[in-house]
Amino acid sequence: MEETRQSAGSAIDTLRAQGTYGPLGAAAPAAVSALDDGFAEATRTTLFAASGFLALGLLAALRIPGTRTAPTREVRGSATKGPQATVPTDGR
């Protein structure tokens, strides 16, 4: 929680609250406006980049070939293990 309080967003609020009496003096309103716009633009850019990567991941996941074979079950009492010891559940 402390990291959130010390982020750029809270620094902008602090500068806004100090007004022209803070360390930036008369330049504070212009600086706060520029910082606010920059913070919003960075957030927007990050959101679009993350959305793009999520969409690429979805498309890649949809292209993964799947194996569509009938499930198998083990034949009880069989002395051997391996492909001969399984029988398709669909009766073949």
C-alpha positions in Angstrom: 0.0 0.0 0.0 2.9 2.4 0.8 4.2 2.0 -2.8 0.9 3.2 -4.2 1.0 6.3 -2.0 4.5 7.1 -3.2 3.7 6.6 -6.9 3.7 9.3 -9.6 -0.1 9.7 -9.2 0.2 10.8 -5.6 3.1 13.1 -6.4 0.9 14.9 -8.9 -1.8 15.3 -6.3 0.7 16.7 -3.8 2.0 19.3 -6.3 -1.6 20.2 -7.2 -2.4 20.7 -3.5 0.7 22.9 -2.9 -0.3 25.2 -5.8 2.0 28.1 -6.4 3.4 28.0 -2.8 5.2 24.7 -3.5 8.8 24.2 -4.8 7.7 24.8 -8.4 6.2 28.3 -7.6 4.3 29.9 -10.4 5.2 27.1 -12.8 3.2 24.5 -10.7 -0.1 24.6 -12.5 1.5 24.1 -15.9 3.8 21.4 -14.5 0.9 19.6 -12.9 -1.1 19.8 -16.1 1.8 18.3 -18.1 2.4 15.6 -15.5 -1.2 14.7 -15.4 -1.5 14.4 -19.2 1.7 12.4 -19.4 0.6 10.0 -16.7 -2.8 9.5 -18.4 -1.1 8.9 -21.8 1.4 6.4 -20.3 -1.5 4.5 -18.7 -3.5 4.5 -21.9 -0.4 3.2 -23.9 0.2 0.5 -21.4 -3.4 -0.6 -21.5 -3.4 -0.9 -25.3 -0.1 -2.7 -25.3 -1.3 -5.2 -22.8 -4.5 -5.7 -24.7 -2.6 -6.4 -27.9 -0.4 -9.0 -26.2 -3.5 -10.7 -24.8 -5.1 -10.8 -28.2 -1.9 -12.3 -29.7 -1.8 -14.9 -27.0 -5.5 -15.8 -27.6 -4.8 -16.2 -31.4 -1.7 -18.3 -30.7 -3.7 -20.5 -28.3 -6.4 -21.0 -30.8 -3.9 -22.2 -33.4 -2.4 -24.9 -31.1 -3.3 -28.2 -32.7 -5.1 -30.6 -30.4 -5.3 -34.4 -30.5 -8.8 -35.6 -30.8 -8.6 -39.3 -30.0 -11.0 -41.4 -28.1 -10.2 -41.9 -24.4 -8.8 -45.3 -23.6 -9.2 -47.5 -20.6 -6.9 -50.2 -19.3 -7.9 -53.9 -19.7 -7.9 -55.6 -16.3 -5.9 -58.7 -15.9 -3.6 -58.1 -18.9 -0.1 -59.3 -18.4 1.4 -56.8 -20.8 1.5 -53.1 -20.6 1.5 -50.7 -23.5 -0.7 -50.1 -26.5 -2.1 -53.7 -26.5 -3.3 -53.2 -23.0 -5.7 -50.4 -23.9 -9.1 -50.5 -25.5 -10.9 -47.5 -27.0 -14.0 -46.6 -24.9 -16.1 -46.1 -28.0 -16.2 -49.9 -28.6 -13.8 -50.2 -31.5 
